[in-house]
Amino acid sequence: MKARVHVMLKNGVLDPQGEAVRHALGAMGFDKVEGVRQGKVIDLELADGASEKDVADMCEKLLANTVIESYSIEMQG
């Protein structure tokens, strides 16, 4: 079984990396980009019997800083 976790900064939290990417894209001529939010994707290989709740617990305790980040989980077969 696999799980994919998407972690992003919450709305309203300054994203300096995203802003740097937006600026670089503008400098390269991609002037129609008005904003960029950068995040991370974490792929987990899970043992049989692991649940989405187990993955959520992992996110709450380690994978995401829930003060400033939100996360979503995709369970895959």
C-alpha positions as CSV (number, residue, x, y, z in Angstrom):
1,M,0.0,0.0,0.0
2,K,1.2,3.5,-0.8
3,A,0.2,7.0,0.4
4,R,1.1,10.3,-1.0
5,V,1.1,13.4,1.3
6,H,0.9,16.9,-0.1
7,V,2.2,19.6,2.3
8,M,1.7,23.3,1.6
9,L,2.0,26.5,3.6
10,K,-1.4,27.7,4.8
11,N,-3.0,30.7,3.1
12,G,-1.7,33.9,4.6
13,V,1.7,32.4,5.5
14,L,4.6,34.2,3.6
15,D,6.2,31.8,1.1
16,P,9.6,33.2,0.2
17,Q,10.6,30.2,-1.9
18,G,7.4,30.6,-4.0
19,E,8.0,34.3,-4.4
20,A,11.6,33.6,-5.6
21,V,10.3,31.2,-8.2
22,R,7.7,33.7,-9.3
23,H,10.4,36.4,-9.6
24,A,12.7,34.0,-11.6
25,L,9.8,33.0,-13.9
26,G,9.1,36.7,-14.6
27,A,12.8,37.3,-15.3
28,M,12.6,34.5,-17.9
29,G,9.7,36.1,-19.7
30,F,6.9,34.2,-18.0
31,D,5.1,37.4,-17.0
32,K,1.6,36.0,-16.7
33,V,2.5,34.2,-13.4
34,E,1.0,36.3,-10.6
35,G,1.8,34.0,-7.7
36,V,3.5,30.8,-6.7
37,R,3.1,28.6,-3.7
38,Q,5.7,25.9,-3.2
39,G,5.2,22.8,-1.2
40,K,6.4,19.2,-0.9
41,V,5.2,15.7,-1.8
42,I,6.0,12.8,0.4
43,D,5.5,9.2,-0.9
44,L,5.2,6.5,1.7
45,E,5.4,2.7,1.2
46,L,3.1,1.3,3.9
47,A,2.8,-2.2,5.4
48,D,-0.5,-4.0,4.9
49,G,-3.0,-2.8,7.5
50,A,-1.8,0.8,7.6
51,S,-4.7,3.3,7.5
52,E,-5.2,6.9,6.5
53,K,-5.4,7.6,10.2
54,D,-1.9,6.3,10.6
55,V,-0.7,8.6,7.9
56,A,-2.6,11.5,9.4
57,D,-0.9,10.8,12.7
58,M,2.5,10.8,10.9
59,C,1.7,14.2,9.4
60,E,0.6,15.7,12.7
61,K,3.7,14.5,14.5
62,L,6.4,14.9,11.9
63,L,5.7,15.4,8.3
64,A,3.9,18.7,8.5
65,N,4.3,21.7,10.8
66,T,0.6,22.1,11.4
67,V,1.0,25.6,12.8
68,I,1.9,27.0,9.3
69,E,1.3,24.1,6.9
70,S,-1.7,22.1,5.8
71,Y,-1.6,18.6,4.3
72,S,-3.7,16.3,2.2
73,I,-3.4,12.5,1.9
74,E,-4.0,10.2,-1.1
75,M,-4.2,6.5,-0.3
76,Q,-3.2,4.3,-3.2
77,G,-4.1,0.6,-3.3
